């Protein structure tokens, strides 16, 4: 029996090793999109010389595949390259959000809020508070990966629980719940922009950053309850034998000073005042922020939600910064905002090639060609929409094992699946929601996740005997259960016909 178990364990480890080696060989996303652009060129040439064409489902016109390697294709590439880049909608949206979110991080508000919420959680709700904080903490982007796992380990240790399980739970909360939130975050802005661009292949649809918000509100308690029960009832008892072999007290201090607590209180008061003013502006039925019928879905308010979010974050950051002492003069605000943008250089470089790939894919008519033929094939096999979405989510989860960047992966998948599903009657925001679930829940087992080595180093401080195999054994149940539960809830939500968010 033990031999058979050892063989199975060795087999699983070997498979993970192969995935990890394959993931290591995948090129940087920049080069990946260059290869995709070259692939679009070659495929457009092959299909065009063979008379590739489809009937556009909306206009009824016959659409021919256009050759990017022709004279017309070369002229298009030369004349459109700059415009493809500067008119790529997600770029401006993300830069706007980074100004605001970056200021939150630079003044210390994001860090203090995360620390304060966890350190003051009642002991019986420690695990739940870790999941809530981890999910909402994604407003602070990658800062949540740095702060929450080690702090969760310390809190577990302080309550006589296994700190290794605490670290694991903190990592799962941040990574597996990365795209869920009670608030509209940078991820919403980024993905919705790509979805909007991809929808133009069939029919231009403006996918709002709030397009998944309704289901996101439901997703947070689903993830918190599922993650808490799984941690307390299975993971912690199952890995009790991995208690620390030694105590390591050389952890970074995660205390919140009295000045920071005061600054948080002032920031909270400012938030309430901001919300009160906002409600007063949109409450009247004849408000300019409502639509012509007096409603809010759709409305100028939702279309202009990004400046509203920016103003909210910047106001909170400024109030906190002045009270905490991280902002000493008015000139510090623009200086800190410019400092926050220094970290987005890599994203801007990546956007350049992503924008070209999507634009070339659209101009060559490859996108509509693949979408129409794919839709016809799916219709011919009579695949139900729910099964189709489930298969899509599984595919997205598997792809995430290789391409960790959520924006890069969606930039690859959206131009294919958004128009394909639109032709089958599935709205872009629904397809986007399915992708987000698959991408988030498999983050914790992706060999290309750059934060896994950090988590392993944190665990080694408590017990150096815990290796990657044990870590993976802890993560796989989380990934499978969260994917299944969250995904099943989403499919049931689809059946209900309720909107996933305001458009």
matplotlib code that plots the C-alpha trace (Angstrom):
import matplotlib.pyplot as plt

x = [0.0, 2.7, 4.6, 1.5, 1.0, 4.6, 4.3, 1.2, 2.9, 6.0, 3.8, 2.0, 5.3, 6.7, 3.7, 4.1, 7.8, 7.0, 4.5, 7.0, 9.7, 7.4, 6.2, 9.9, 10.4, 7.4, 8.9, 8.2, 4.7, 6.3, 7.9, 4.8, 2.7, 5.4, 5.1, 1.4, 1.6, 3.8, 1.4, -1.5, 0.6, 1.2, -2.3, -3.8, -1.6, -2.5, -6.3, -6.3, -4.6, -7.1, -10.1, -11.0, -14.3, -17.4, -20.8, -20.9, -23.8, -24.8, -24.5, -24.9, -21.9, -19.3, -16.1, -12.8, -9.6, -7.1, -3.5, -1.2, 1.8, 0.4, 1.1, -2.1, -1.2, 2.2, 0.7, -1.9, 0.8, 3.0, 0.2, -1.7, 1.1, 1.1, -2.6, -3.2, -1.0, -2.3, -6.0, -5.9, -8.5, -7.2, -4.0, -5.6, -7.9, -5.2, -2.9, -5.7, -6.4, -2.7, -2.4, -5.1, -4.2, -0.5, -1.0, -2.9, 0.2, 2.8, 1.2, 0.8, -3.0, -3.3, -0.7, -2.2, -5.7, -4.7, -2.7, -5.4, -8.2, -6.4, -4.8, -8.2, -10.2, -11.9, -10.1, -13.1, -13.2, -9.5, -9.7, -12.7, -11.0, -7.9, -10.1, -12.1, -9.0, -7.1, -9.9, -10.6, -6.8, -6.4, -7.3, -3.7, -2.6, 0.6, 1.1, -1.5, 0.7, 3.6, 1.6, -1.2, 0.5, 3.2, 0.7, -1.7, 1.1, 1.8, -1.9, -2.2, 0.9, -0.4, -3.7, -1.8, -2.7, -0.4, 1.3, 2.1, -1.7, -2.1, 0.4, -1.3, -4.7, -3.4, -1.9, -5.0, -7.2, -5.1, -4.3, -7.5, -9.7, -7.7, -10.5, -13.3, -14.0, -16.7, -15.3, -14.4, -10.7, -7.9, -8.6, -12.2, -10.8, -8.1, -10.2, -13.3, -11.2, -9.8, -13.3, -14.7, -12.0, -12.6, -16.4, -15.8, -15.0, -18.7, -20.5, -19.1, -20.2, -19.0, -18.1, -18.1, -15.6, -18.7, -19.9, -19.2, -19.9, -23.2, -21.8, -18.6, -20.6, -22.0, -18.6, -16.9, -19.1, -19.0, -15.2, -14.9, -17.3, -15.8, -12.2, -12.8, -14.5, -11.9, -9.1, -10.6, -12.2, -9.7, -6.4, -5.5, -6.4, -4.8, -1.5, -1.3, 1.9, 3.6, 3.7, 6.8, 10.0, 11.3, 10.1, 11.5, 10.8, 12.8, 9.6, 8.9, 6.9, 3.3, 2.2, 0.0, 1.0, -1.4, -0.7, -1.6, -4.8, -5.8, -5.1, -7.3, -10.2, -9.9, -9.8, -13.0, -14.8, -13.7, -15.0, -18.4, -18.6, -17.6, -20.3, -22.9, -22.1, -22.1, -25.5, -26.9, -25.7, -27.3, -30.4, -32.7, -34.6, -33.7, -30.0, -27.6, -25.8, -28.9, -30.2, -33.1, -35.6, -34.2, -32.4, -28.8, -28.3, -27.0, -26.2, -23.5, -22.6, -21.7, -19.9, -17.9, -17.2, -13.4, -13.0, -15.4, -13.2, -10.1, -11.4, -12.5, -9.0, -7.0, -9.1, -8.6, -4.9, -4.4, -6.4, -4.5, -1.2, -1.5, -2.6, 0.0, 2.8, 3.6, 2.4, 4.0, 3.3, 1.0, 3.9, 4.3, 1.0, 2.1, 5.5, 4.1, 1.7, 4.6, 6.5, 3.6, 3.6, 7.3, 6.3, 4.0, 6.7, 6.6, 2.9, 3.1, 5.7, 3.5, 0.5, 2.3, 2.5, -0.9, -2.5, -0.9, -1.9, -5.6, -5.7, -4.0, -6.3, -9.3, -8.1, -7.2, -10.7, -9.2, -11.2, -14.6, -13.5, -12.6, -15.6, -18.1, -16.6, -16.2, -19.8, -21.0, -19.0, -20.4, -23.9, -23.4, -22.5, -25.5, -23.4, -25.5, -24.4, -23.6, -21.4, -19.7, -19.0, -17.7, -15.3, -14.1, -13.4, -11.5, -9.4, -8.7, -7.7, -5.3, -3.8, -3.2, -0.7, 1.5, 0.6, 0.3, -0.4, -4.2, -4.2, -1.8, -3.9, -7.1, -5.6, -4.9, -8.3, -10.7, -10.4, -11.3, -13.9, -15.7, -16.9, -17.4, -19.7, -21.4, -22.5, -23.9, -25.9, -23.5, -22.8, -19.1, -19.4, -20.6, -17.7, -15.3, -16.8, -16.2, -12.6, -12.0, -13.2, -10.9, -7.9, -8.2, -8.7, -5.8, -3.3, -2.3, -1.1, 0.4, 4.1, 4.7, 3.3, 6.2, 4.9, 5.1, 8.8, 8.2, 5.5, 7.8, 10.5, 8.0, 7.0, 10.7, 11.1, 8.7, 9.6, 12.4, 11.3, 8.2, 9.0, 7.2, 5.4, 3.7, 2.8, 1.3, -0.6, -2.2, -3.0, -4.6, -7.6, -8.1, -7.9, -10.3, -12.9, -12.9, -13.0, -15.9, -17.9, -17.4, -17.8, -21.0, -22.5, -21.7, -23.3, -26.4, -26.4, -26.3, -29.4, -31.2, -30.8, -29.8, -27.2, -23.7, -23.4, -24.6, -23.8]
y = [0.0, 2.5, 1.7, 2.4, 5.7, 6.6, 5.9, 8.1, 10.9, 10.6, 10.7, 13.8, 15.5, 14.5, 16.0, 19.3, 19.3, 19.0, 21.8, 24.0, 23.3, 24.0, 27.2, 28.3, 27.9, 30.1, 33.4, 36.8, 38.1, 40.8, 38.2, 36.0, 38.7, 39.3, 35.6, 35.9, 38.9, 36.9, 34.1, 36.4, 37.5, 34.0, 32.8, 35.8, 35.0, 31.3, 31.9, 34.8, 32.9, 30.0, 32.3, 32.3, 34.1, 34.1, 35.9, 38.5, 37.6, 41.2, 42.9, 39.8, 40.8, 38.4, 39.1, 38.1, 37.4, 40.2, 39.4, 41.3, 40.3, 42.1, 45.6, 46.8, 45.0, 46.6, 50.1, 49.4, 48.2, 51.3, 53.8, 52.3, 51.3, 54.5, 55.0, 51.3, 52.1, 55.5, 54.7, 51.4, 52.1, 50.0, 52.0, 55.3, 53.7, 51.8, 54.9, 56.9, 54.2, 53.8, 57.5, 57.0, 53.5, 54.3, 57.3, 55.1, 52.9, 55.6, 57.5, 54.2, 54.0, 50.7, 49.0, 50.5, 49.6, 45.9, 45.7, 47.3, 45.1, 41.9, 42.8, 43.8, 40.8, 38.8, 35.4, 33.3, 35.2, 35.2, 33.0, 34.8, 38.1, 37.0, 36.0, 39.3, 41.4, 39.4, 39.8, 43.5, 44.1, 43.6, 47.2, 47.7, 45.4, 43.5, 45.1, 42.6, 39.7, 41.2, 42.1, 39.6, 36.1, 37.0, 38.9, 35.9, 33.6, 35.9, 36.1, 32.3, 31.9, 34.4, 32.4, 29.1, 27.9, 26.6, 29.7, 27.8, 27.3, 31.0, 31.9, 29.5, 31.0, 34.5, 33.6, 31.9, 34.9, 37.3, 35.1, 33.0, 35.9, 38.4, 39.6, 39.6, 42.7, 44.8, 47.8, 48.4, 47.9, 48.2, 44.7, 45.7, 48.6, 46.7, 43.6, 45.7, 47.7, 44.6, 43.2, 46.4, 46.3, 42.6, 43.1, 45.5, 42.5, 41.7, 44.7, 47.4, 47.0, 49.3, 47.0, 49.2, 48.7, 48.0, 45.3, 42.4, 44.3, 42.6, 39.1, 40.3, 41.5, 37.9, 36.4, 37.9, 36.1, 32.9, 32.9, 33.9, 31.2, 28.5, 29.5, 29.7, 26.3, 24.6, 26.1, 25.3, 22.0, 20.4, 22.1, 22.9, 19.4, 17.7, 19.5, 19.7, 17.6, 20.4, 22.6, 24.8, 23.0, 26.2, 29.7, 32.5, 35.9, 37.9, 38.9, 42.4, 44.4, 44.8, 47.2, 50.2, 53.3, 55.6, 58.3, 55.9, 54.9, 58.5, 59.0, 56.0, 57.4, 60.8, 58.9, 57.0, 60.3, 61.7, 58.6, 59.0, 62.7, 61.8, 59.2, 61.5, 64.2, 61.6, 60.3, 63.9, 64.4, 61.3, 61.0, 63.5, 61.9, 64.8, 64.6, 65.2, 62.0, 59.9, 58.8, 60.4, 58.1, 59.0, 55.6, 54.8, 51.7, 52.9, 56.5, 59.2, 58.3, 54.7, 55.8, 58.3, 55.9, 56.0, 59.7, 59.2, 56.3, 58.3, 61.2, 58.9, 57.3, 60.5, 62.3, 59.4, 59.3, 63.0, 63.1, 60.0, 61.3, 64.7, 63.1, 60.3, 62.6, 61.0, 64.2, 67.3, 69.8, 70.2, 69.5, 66.0, 64.9, 65.1, 63.9, 60.7, 60.2, 60.4, 58.0, 55.6, 55.6, 54.5, 50.9, 50.8, 51.1, 47.3, 47.4, 50.2, 48.2, 45.2, 47.2, 48.3, 44.8, 43.7, 46.7, 45.7, 42.0, 42.9, 45.5, 43.2, 40.3, 42.6, 44.2, 40.9, 39.7, 36.6, 37.3, 37.3, 34.3, 32.2, 33.4, 32.6, 29.2, 28.4, 29.4, 27.2, 24.3, 24.7, 25.0, 21.9, 19.8, 21.4, 22.3, 24.0, 27.4, 26.3, 23.5, 25.8, 28.3, 25.5, 24.2, 27.8, 28.3, 25.0, 26.1, 29.5, 27.9, 25.5, 28.4, 30.3, 27.6, 28.9, 32.6, 34.0, 37.6, 38.0, 40.9, 39.2, 36.0, 37.9, 39.9, 36.5, 34.9, 37.9, 38.5, 34.9, 34.1, 37.4, 37.5, 33.8, 33.8, 37.0, 35.1, 32.4, 34.9, 35.3, 38.9, 40.1, 40.9, 37.3, 35.8, 38.1, 37.0, 33.3, 34.1, 36.0, 33.0, 30.6, 32.9, 33.8, 30.3, 28.8, 31.6, 29.6, 26.5, 28.4, 27.5, 30.9, 32.8, 35.0, 35.1, 31.4, 31.5, 34.3, 32.2, 29.2, 31.4, 32.6, 29.0, 28.0, 30.5, 28.5, 25.0, 24.5, 20.9, 22.1, 22.0, 22.8, 19.4, 20.1, 23.6, 22.2, 19.6, 22.5, 24.6, 22.0, 21.5, 25.2, 25.6, 22.7, 23.6, 27.3, 26.8, 24.3, 26.3, 29.7, 28.4, 26.4, 29.6, 31.5, 28.9, 29.0, 32.8, 32.5, 30.3, 32.9, 35.4, 38.1, 40.7, 40.3, 44.0, 47.4, 48.2]
z = [0.0, 1.0, -2.2, -4.3, -2.5, -3.0, -6.7, -7.0, -5.1, -7.3, -10.4, -9.2, -8.4, -11.8, -13.5, -11.5, -12.3, -16.0, -15.8, -14.0, -16.5, -19.4, -17.7, -17.3, -21.0, -21.9, -23.1, -21.5, -22.4, -24.6, -26.8, -26.6, -28.2, -30.8, -31.8, -31.8, -34.1, -36.4, -36.2, -37.2, -40.2, -41.4, -40.8, -42.6, -45.6, -45.7, -45.4, -47.8, -50.6, -50.0, -50.2, -46.5, -46.0, -43.8, -43.8, -41.1, -38.8, -38.2, -41.7, -43.8, -45.9, -47.0, -45.1, -46.7, -44.7, -45.5, -45.9, -43.5, -45.6, -48.7, -49.8, -48.2, -45.1, -44.9, -45.4, -42.6, -40.2, -40.8, -40.6, -37.7, -35.2, -33.3, -33.3, -32.2, -29.1, -28.1, -28.7, -26.8, -24.2, -21.3, -21.3, -20.3, -17.8, -16.0, -15.8, -14.3, -11.7, -11.0, -10.1, -7.4, -6.2, -6.3, -4.1, -1.6, -1.4, -1.3, 1.7, 3.6, 3.7, 2.0, 4.3, 7.5, 6.6, 5.9, 9.1, 11.2, 9.9, 10.6, 13.9, 15.4, 14.2, 16.9, 17.4, 16.4, 13.1, 12.3, 9.3, 7.8, 8.5, 6.6, 3.6, 3.7, 4.0, 1.3, -1.2, -0.5, -0.1, -3.8, -4.1, -3.1, -6.0, -5.4, -2.0, -0.7, -1.7, 0.3, 3.5, 4.0, 4.0, 6.6, 8.8, 8.6, 9.8, 12.7, 13.7, 13.5, 15.7, 18.2, 18.6, 19.0, 15.5, 12.8, 11.2, 8.1, 7.5, 8.2, 5.5, 3.1, 3.8, 3.4, 0.1, -1.2, -0.1, -2.1, -5.1, -5.6, -4.7, -6.8, -9.1, -6.5, -4.5, -2.9, -4.8, -8.4, -8.7, -11.2, -12.5, -13.5, -15.4, -17.2, -18.2, -19.3, -21.6, -23.3, -23.5, -25.1, -27.7, -28.5, -28.8, -31.8, -33.9, -34.0, -32.6, -30.5, -26.9, -24.1, -21.2, -18.1, -15.3, -13.2, -15.6, -13.2, -10.0, -9.1, -9.2, -7.5, -4.5, -4.3, -4.9, -1.9, 0.8, -1.4, -1.3, 2.3, 3.6, 1.3, 2.1, 5.8, 6.0, 3.9, 6.0, 9.4, 8.6, 6.2, 5.6, 9.2, 10.6, 7.5, 7.9, 11.7, 11.6, 9.8, 12.9, 13.1, 14.0, 15.4, 16.3, 14.3, 15.8, 13.2, 11.4, 10.2, 12.7, 11.5, 14.3, 13.5, 15.4, 17.2, 14.6, 11.8, 13.7, 14.0, 10.2, 9.4, 11.5, 9.6, 6.3, 7.3, 8.1, 4.8, 3.0, 4.6, 3.7, 0.1, -0.2, 1.3, -1.3, -4.1, -3.0, -2.8, -6.4, -7.9, -5.7, -7.5, -10.4, -12.6, -11.7, -14.7, -13.6, -14.3, -17.7, -19.6, -17.9, -14.4, -14.0, -13.1, -15.5, -17.8, -16.9, -17.1, -13.6, -14.4, -17.6, -15.6, -12.7, -13.1, -12.2, -9.3, -8.0, -8.6, -6.6, -3.8, -3.5, -3.9, -1.3, 1.2, 0.5, 1.0, 4.3, 5.6, 4.4, 6.1, 9.4, 9.2, 8.3, 5.0, 3.2, 4.6, 1.9, -1.1, -3.5, -2.0, -3.6, -7.3, -6.3, -4.7, -7.7, -10.2, -8.0, -8.1, -11.9, -12.1, -11.6, -14.7, -17.3, -17.9, -18.4, -20.9, -22.9, -22.9, -23.9, -27.1, -28.5, -27.1, -28.9, -32.2, -31.8, -31.2, -34.0, -36.5, -35.5, -36.2, -39.4, -41.0, -40.3, -38.6, -35.5, -37.2, -39.3, -36.3, -34.3, -37.0, -37.7, -34.0, -33.4, -36.2, -34.9, -31.4, -32.8, -34.9, -31.8, -29.9, -26.9, -24.2, -23.1, -19.6, -20.8, -23.2, -20.4, -18.2, -20.9, -21.5, -17.8, -17.6, -20.6, -19.1, -15.8, -17.7, -19.7, -16.5, -15.4, -18.3, -18.7, -15.1, -16.2, -16.1, -18.5, -21.0, -20.9, -21.4, -24.3, -26.0, -25.2, -25.5, -29.2, -29.9, -27.2, -26.8, -30.4, -30.5, -27.5, -28.7, -31.8, -29.6, -27.5, -24.5, -23.5, -23.3, -19.6, -18.9, -20.8, -18.9, -15.6, -16.4, -17.3, -14.0, -11.9, -13.8, -13.8, -10.1, -8.6, -10.5, -9.5, -6.4, -8.4, -11.4, -11.6, -13.2, -10.1, -9.0, -5.4, -4.7, -3.9, -1.5, 0.3, 0.4, 2.0, 4.6, 5.4, 5.7, 8.5, 10.6, 9.3, 6.7, 6.2, 4.3, 0.6, -2.6, -2.6, 0.7, -0.4, -3.6, -1.6, 0.4, -2.7, -4.9, -2.6, -2.4, -6.2, -7.0, -4.3, -5.0, -8.8, -8.4, -5.9, -7.4, -10.9, -10.0, -8.4, -11.6, -13.8, -11.6, -11.8, -15.6, -15.5, -13.4, -16.2, -13.7, -14.9, -13.7, -13.4, -14.6, -18.2]

ax = plt.figure().add_subplot(projection="3d")
ax.plot(x, y, z, "-o")
ax.set_aspect("equal")
plt.show()
